[in-house]
């Protein structure tokens, strides 16, 4: 994949992130009593009712699962990718030191 196509992918990803943030801020905003406002509240309500949250109440398992998936696994993958695939300038610097 060339540098130009990577740049295009990065720009599109950035624009999609901005669009999602604007949608959360502007579209279908509902007030949560005593807390704050929630954007895309219909979608949020659908996900909340997906596992019948109102019937079973708070479940510690789902909180723990999302914490593990969101924090530990994602950060570990980022560190591993960074360690396994160093940038070209870092590889050149290491090779110059070893060739002396």
C-alpha positions as CSV (number, residue, x, y, z in Angstrom):
1,X,0.0,0.0,0.0
2,X,1.5,3.3,-1.1
3,X,1.8,6.5,0.9
4,X,-1.0,8.2,-1.0
5,X,-3.5,5.5,-0.3
6,X,-2.6,5.4,3.4
7,X,-3.1,9.2,3.6
8,X,-6.6,8.8,1.9
9,X,-7.5,6.1,4.5
10,X,-6.3,8.3,7.3
11,X,-8.3,11.3,6.1
12,X,-11.5,9.2,5.6
13,X,-11.1,7.7,9.1
14,X,-10.7,11.1,10.6
15,X,-13.7,12.4,8.8
16,X,-15.9,9.5,9.9
17,X,-14.8,10.1,13.5
18,X,-15.8,13.7,13.3
19,X,-19.1,12.8,11.7
20,X,-19.8,10.3,14.6
21,X,-18.9,13.0,17.2
22,X,-21.2,15.5,15.5
23,X,-24.0,12.9,15.3
24,X,-23.6,12.1,19.0
25,X,-23.8,15.9,19.9
26,X,-26.6,16.9,17.6
27,X,-28.8,14.0,16.5
28,X,-31.6,12.6,18.6
29,X,-30.5,14.1,21.9
30,X,-32.4,13.0,25.0
31,X,-32.1,14.2,28.6
32,X,-31.1,11.6,31.2
33,X,-32.8,12.7,34.5
34,X,-30.2,14.1,36.9
35,X,-27.2,13.1,34.8
36,X,-26.7,14.6,31.3
37,X,-27.8,14.4,27.7
38,X,-27.3,11.4,25.4
39,X,-26.9,11.7,21.7
40,X,-28.4,9.1,19.4
41,X,-30.8,8.1,22.2
42,X,-32.9,5.8,20.1
43,X,-29.9,3.7,19.2
44,X,-28.7,3.9,22.8
45,X,-32.1,2.7,24.0
46,X,-32.1,-0.2,21.5
47,X,-28.7,-1.4,22.8
48,X,-29.9,-1.0,26.3
49,X,-32.9,-3.2,25.7
50,X,-30.9,-5.7,23.6
51,X,-30.1,-7.7,26.7
52,X,-33.3,-6.7,28.6
53,X,-31.3,-4.4,30.8
54,X,-34.5,-3.1,32.5
55,X,-35.5,-6.6,33.5
56,X,-32.2,-7.9,34.8
57,X,-30.7,-4.6,36.1
58,X,-27.0,-3.9,36.3
59,X,-24.8,-6.8,35.5
60,X,-21.2,-6.6,36.6
61,X,-20.1,-9.2,34.0
62,X,-20.8,-6.8,31.0
63,X,-19.0,-4.0,32.7
64,X,-16.0,-6.2,33.4
65,X,-16.0,-7.6,29.8
66,X,-16.1,-4.2,28.2
67,X,-13.4,-3.0,30.5
68,X,-11.1,-5.9,29.6
69,X,-11.9,-5.6,25.8
70,X,-11.6,-1.9,25.7
71,X,-8.6,-1.3,27.9
72,X,-6.3,-4.2,28.3
73,X,-6.7,-6.0,25.0
74,X,-6.7,-2.9,22.8
75,X,-3.6,-1.4,24.5
76,X,-1.8,-4.8,24.3
77,X,-2.4,-5.1,20.6
78,X,-1.2,-1.5,20.1
79,X,2.0,-2.1,22.0
80,X,2.6,-5.5,20.2
81,X,2.1,-3.9,16.8
82,X,4.5,-1.1,17.7
83,X,7.1,-3.6,19.0
84,X,6.8,-6.0,16.0
85,X,6.6,-3.4,13.2
86,X,9.1,-0.6,14.0
87,X,9.2,2.4,11.6
88,X,11.8,2.4,8.8
89,X,13.9,5.2,10.3
90,X,14.3,3.2,13.5
91,X,15.3,0.1,11.6
92,X,17.9,2.1,9.7
93,X,19.3,3.6,12.9
94,X,19.6,0.1,14.5
95,X,21.3,-1.3,11.4
96,X,23.8,1.6,11.3
97,X,24.8,1.0,14.9
98,X,25.3,-2.7,14.3
99,X,27.3,-2.2,11.2
100,X,30.0,-0.3,12.9
